[in-house]
Amino acid sequence: MRLELLIAVLLSLLAASEGIRVVEVVVPAVVTAGQAVVLECRYEEEGDKLYTLKWWRGDDQFYQLVPPKRSYYHASGVSVNMSATEHLNPYGSKGLERVMLEPVSLDAAGVYKCEVMADQTFHTVSQQANMTVVYVPDGLPAMYGMEEALQVRSGQRVLLNCSTPPASPPPVITWLVNGKRAPTDWSVSYAPQLRGAGSPPVRVSSTLDFYIPPGLLGGDGLHVDCVARQTLSGYHQTTSVVLPQERLAFSWLFSSGRGSAALLPCAALLVACAVAAVLLRLDSAPVIAGAPAAKY
């Protein structure tokens, strides 16, 4: 029991001797390329004063505070707006240091670390957080491959392509046919392989290729949607096309809506045959000379 108490006392003395700690780092988890970013580091002086405060991205230091002097260093993908940073930190302020970054590019993504060092003991502590930079697609996905005026029928092949504007990370394309998600074997998507943080924006494309199964066509034809989503940015855009159903001859005769659509070709053929037979019979009937005229 005495040994445990002694250990607890020693640990408390050791903690007190450290004299400084990082309370919190505030780093935006997701930012859009071209956006300015503010980083925050909160610390507490516990028995010792702050000697230095440094900011790192990965292994590269880009900022340092040795009260009251501030300085910055060149680091790949990171640039500090020193004028704005000075305004964010009033003279003589303690416990919170803010750093304003210039509008960021995709290269700015990575792990950001705030490191503080105590003045007397040189004890150093740090906290870190990750920041992802996204390039949001500018505009709608583009769909092409079949003319919108083209009439379609059951059994016909549908072949459409859809591509997104440049983006990072790549958006995901989903196909909807008549409001329902298309089966996975109806489409194939293509996206260039990214090489990690800082990779340039890429276009994603997808091909929809299938034969119209019986019963899929509605009264208005075929409605096809290409839906592109980029989850991190909230980008969600849709491009649509309507392929009208092929209209059959004589279908206007059976427009009551009660008959089966499958009977229309047969009914039309029967009507045509009946009319042709009557005309042929009238044209080929023999004329008998001297035959008495019909009485009515």
ChimeraX attribute file (.defattr): number of C-alpha atoms within 10 A of each C-alpha:
attribute: neighborCount
match mode: 1-to-1
recipient: residues
	/A:1	6
	/A:2	7
	/A:3	8
	/A:4	9
	/A:5	10
	/A:6	11
	/A:7	12
	/A:8	12
	/A:9	12
	/A:10	12
	/A:11	12
	/A:12	11
	/A:13	11
	/A:14	11
	/A:15	13
	/A:16	13
	/A:17	16
	/A:18	21
	/A:19	22
	/A:20	26
	/A:21	22
	/A:22	20
	/A:23	13
	/A:24	17
	/A:25	22
	/A:26	18
	/A:27	20
	/A:28	15
	/A:29	13
	/A:30	14
	/A:31	22
	/A:32	18
	/A:33	19
	/A:34	14
	/A:35	12
	/A:36	15
	/A:37	17
	/A:38	17
	/A:39	18
	/A:40	17
	/A:41	25
	/A:42	18
	/A:43	23
	/A:44	18
	/A:45	16
	/A:46	15
	/A:47	12
	/A:48	19
	/A:49	17
	/A:50	23
	/A:51	18
	/A:52	19
	/A:53	22
	/A:54	21
	/A:55	24
	/A:56	18
	/A:57	23
	/A:58	14
	/A:59	10
	/A:60	15
	/A:61	18
	/A:62	18
	/A:63	21
	/A:64	20
	/A:65	17
	/A:66	12
	/A:67	14
	/A:68	9
	/A:69	8
	/A:70	15
	/A:71	12
	/A:72	16
	/A:73	14
	/A:74	12
	/A:75	17
	/A:76	11
	/A:77	14
	/A:78	20
	/A:79	18
	/A:80	22
	/A:81	16
	/A:82	17
	/A:83	9
	/A:84	15
	/A:85	18
	/A:86	15
	/A:87	12
	/A:88	14
	/A:89	14
	/A:90	10
	/A:91	10
	/A:92	7
	/A:93	10
	/A:94	15
	/A:95	12
	/A:96	15
	/A:97	21
	/A:98	18
	/A:99	22
	/A:100	20
	/A:101	19
	/A:102	17
	/A:103	16
	/A:104	19
	/A:105	20
	/A:106	21
	/A:107	17
	/A:108	23
	/A:109	24
	/A:110	18
	/A:111	15
	/A:112	23
	/A:113	23
	/A:114	27
	/A:115	21
	/A:116	26
	/A:117	23
	/A:118	23
	/A:119	17
	/A:120	14
	/A:121	14
	/A:122	17
	/A:123	16
	/A:124	18
	/A:125	16
	/A:126	19
	/A:127	17
	/A:128	18
	/A:129	16
	/A:130	16
	/A:131	16
	/A:132	21
	/A:133	26
	/A:134	24
	/A:135	22
	/A:136	21
	/A:137	25
	/A:138	11
	/A:139	11
	/A:140	17
	/A:141	23
	/A:142	15
	/A:143	21
	/A:144	13
	/A:145	12
	/A:146	13
	/A:147	11
	/A:148	12
	/A:149	11
	/A:150	11
	/A:151	15
	/A:152	18
	/A:153	19
	/A:154	14
	/A:155	11
	/A:156	12
	/A:157	13
	/A:158	16
	/A:159	15
	/A:160	19
	/A:161	18
	/A:162	23
	/A:163	22
	/A:164	26
	/A:165	19
	/A:166	18
	/A:167	18
	/A:168	23
	/A:169	24
	/A:170	25
	/A:171	27
	/A:172	18
	/A:173	25
	/A:174	19
	/A:175	24
	/A:176	17
	/A:177	18
	/A:178	17
	/A:179	11
	/A:180	11
	/A:181	12
	/A:182	17
	/A:183	11
	/A:184	10
	/A:185	9
	/A:186	14
	/A:187	18
	/A:188	13
	/A:189	15
	/A:190	13
	/A:191	14
	/A:192	11
	/A:193	9
	/A:194	14
	/A:195	8
	/A:196	10
	/A:197	16
	/A:198	18
	/A:199	13
	/A:200	16
	/A:201	19
	/A:202	20
	/A:203	18
	/A:204	21
	/A:205	22
	/A:206	21
	/A:207	20
	/A:208	22
	/A:209	15
	/A:210	17
	/A:211	13
	/A:212	16
	/A:213	12
	/A:214	9
	/A:215	7
	/A:216	13
	/A:217	20
	/A:218	11
	/A:219	8
	/A:220	12
	/A:221	17
	/A:222	21
	/A:223	17
	/A:224	22
	/A:225	21
	/A:226	25
	/A:227	20
	/A:228	26
	/A:229	19
	/A:230	20
	/A:231	12
	/A:232	18
	/A:233	18
	/A:234	9
	/A:235	15
	/A:236	16
	/A:237	16
	/A:238	17
	/A:239	14
	/A:240	16
	/A:241	18
	/A:242	18
	/A:243	20
	/A:244	19
	/A:245	18
	/A:246	14
	/A:247	11
	/A:248	11
	/A:249	11
	/A:250	15
	/A:251	13
	/A:252	10
	/A:253	10
	/A:254	15
	/A:255	11
	/A:256	7
	/A:257	7
	/A:258	7
	/A:259	10
	/A:260	8
	/A:261	12
	/A:262	8
	/A:263	10
	/A:264	19
	/A:265	13
	/A:266	10
	/A:267	15
	/A:268	16
	/A:269	12
	/A:270	12
	/A:271	12
	/A:272	12
	/A:273	11
	/A:274	11
	/A:275	10
	/A:276	11
	/A:277	12
	/A:278	10
	/A:279	10
	/A:280	11
	/A:281	10
	/A:282	9
	/A:283	9
	/A:284	8
	/A:285	8
	/A:286	8
	/A:287	7
	/A:288	7
	/A:289	6
	/A:290	6
	/A:291	7
	/A:292	7
	/A:293	6
	/A:294	5
	/A:295	4
	/A:296	3
